[in-house]
């Protein structure tokens, strides 16, 4: 059997700087490589050049992005900062279309039995056209919101044999929204490679540490609720001065329409202050990518009391092995999303390392962090 994984164009599959979906792709590919021939597709641009392109029974095929794709993506990002898009970038037909065509053509020559698409529904029709005999699986890593054109999605789903999602929360909503695929829609949870977590947590050493460390891993973006974490940390640090917060993950606001239903007026009003508003702010965010990436972080740091600034480290993206070591070296893992999390891989990784988890009651997190059993859940915000 020959199986292909088609990554999102934003995914980093290879260590040391994997994103969550990239890590899931590589983990599944490694396991399946024992029983089948595996191909993994992705973009070279996303640091997918740090390991041999063939090995362990996996054939990695990373294409460089075309100039046209890069220009389209940049234009969409800038437009998203000016006004809410009807179609989020993640489901747009203009999301790296050349990449989709390159993958479809290459797959045609390979004759794969199963083609597994990571979230990118827009590539399903062209891949189906060029690979009529293959079984195509579309794997959703987050819910679809009302701003997505259901007619467009419905057309794409006709090219899919099986629709899987990362949690029952997403599955049930997808079945309700698209009843035509309800019988071929199922939950397939993400997971972790237990070989990355070979040792037990050393709780005795943790008890001896004077300074207790709280760890957050995920995007430093409003939908992840990092501002809530900073506010909570300020309360904790006042009562327990020997504490430190480590924040790990990429910096920069995800477009608001990617994470929230634009018809949810109350939520949109609540998160609006964390996005560029006013002509001057919007113009600066469009002209300067660094401004766009640091705007939320700047606001977070400005609201942190000066005497606590030295107790917070914002580390950005770090190598995979360093992240694993930080799970083991921390005392509590905090995960405070204010949107409905698609899956939330970091809490599961934390639990694999024996690290106690406190998380928001959010999306599929409610299915992996079981209140009082595998962690503690609190309401959003």
HELIX and SHEET records of a PDB file:
HELIX    1   1 UNK A   20  UNK A   32  1                                  13    
HELIX    2   2 UNK A   67  UNK A   82  1                                  16    
HELIX    3   3 UNK A   89  UNK A   91  5                                   3    
HELIX    4   4 UNK A   97  UNK A  110  1                                  14    
HELIX    5   5 UNK A  121  UNK A  123  5                                   3    
HELIX    6   6 UNK A  124  UNK A  130  1                                   7    
HELIX    7   7 UNK A  150  UNK A  157  1                                   8    
HELIX    8   8 UNK A  168  UNK A  177  1                                  10    
HELIX    9   9 UNK A  179  UNK A  184  5                                   6    
HELIX   10  10 UNK A  194  UNK A  196  5                                   3    
HELIX   11  11 UNK A  203  UNK A  208  1                                   6    
HELIX   12  12 UNK A  222  UNK A  224  5                                   3    
HELIX   13  13 UNK A  226  UNK A  239  1                                  14    
HELIX   14  14 UNK A  256  UNK A  259  1                                   4    
HELIX   15  15 UNK A  265  UNK A  271  1                                   7    
HELIX   16  16 UNK A  272  UNK A  274  5                                   3    
HELIX   17  17 UNK A  279  UNK A  287  1                                   9    
HELIX   18  18 UNK A  289  UNK A  303  1                                  15    
HELIX   19  19 UNK A  306  UNK A  311  5                                   6    
HELIX   20  20 UNK A  320  UNK A  329  1                                  10    
HELIX   21  21 UNK A  345  UNK A  352  1                                   8    
HELIX   22  22 UNK A  365  UNK A  368  1                                   4    
SHEET    1   A 8 UNK A  54  UNK A  55  0                                        
SHEET    2   A 8 UNK A  58  UNK A  63 -1                                        
SHEET    3   A 8 UNK A  37  UNK A  43  1                                        
SHEET    4   A 8 UNK A   2  UNK A   6  1                                        
SHEET    5   A 8 UNK A 114  UNK A 118  1                                        
SHEET    6   A 8 UNK A 135  UNK A 140  1                                        
SHEET    7   A 8 UNK A 162  UNK A 165  1                                        
SHEET    8   A 8 UNK A 185  UNK A 187  1                                        
SHEET    1   B 6 UNK A 312  UNK A 316  0                                        
SHEET    2   B 6 UNK A 243  UNK A 248  1                                        
SHEET    3   B 6 UNK A 212  UNK A 217  1                                        
SHEET    4   B 6 UNK A 332  UNK A 335  1                                        
SHEET    5   B 6 UNK A 357  UNK A 360  1                                        
SHEET    6   B 6 UNK A 376  UNK A 378  1                                        
END                                                                             
